[in-house]
Amino acid sequence: MRRFIALLLGEMRRLSDDQHGYGPRGADFIDHVDIPGDVMEANQRLAAAHPARSSRRTDPPD
């Protein structure tokens, strides 16, 4: 389960269109992605519940 949570949080970071993401304002690997507000809220709740998984480090697989 820990690895799954880390993957989810990592994908949200990559989809973000800011300096850390893969969107045009970041690495420019992907087009801008509109993320619905309820998805962003769920991601924030998940990150708050699992702060060790929301860092930029890579967790080893379980």
Stockholm file with secondary structure:
# STOCKHOLM 1.0

chainA/1-62         MRRFIALLLGEMRRLSDDQHGYGPRGADFIDHVDIPGDVMEANQRLAAAHPARSSRRTDPPD
#=GR chainA/1-62 SS CHHHHHHHHHHHHHHCCSTTSSSTTTTCSSCCCCCCHHHHHHHHHHHHHCGGGSSSSCCCCC
#=GC SS_cons        CHHHHHHHHHHHHHHCCSTTSSSTTTTCSSCCCCCCHHHHHHHHHHHHHCGGGSSSSCCCCC
//
